[in-house]
Amino acid sequence: MSIAKEYLKQQMQNPEFQQSFLNEKARLDIEYQLEELKRDIAVCKPVNELIGKIDQIERFVQHA
């Protein structure tokens, strides 16, 4: 296992670190999905595809 993976594994045992890490990961995932949605809107993707992506983001937020 690499040094970075081992360090992360050790840090994840700290509940405060684990919560912060998961919150940041969720924030970045949502940010990425929103940027992807903006690009799709800019290139005028079909409405049903856009709505599908919005639904996907909503489901992610509800489970995060």
Secondary structure as UniProt FT lines:
FT   HELIX           3..11
FT   TURN            12..13
FT   HELIX           15..42
FT   TURN            43..44
FT   HELIX           47..63
//
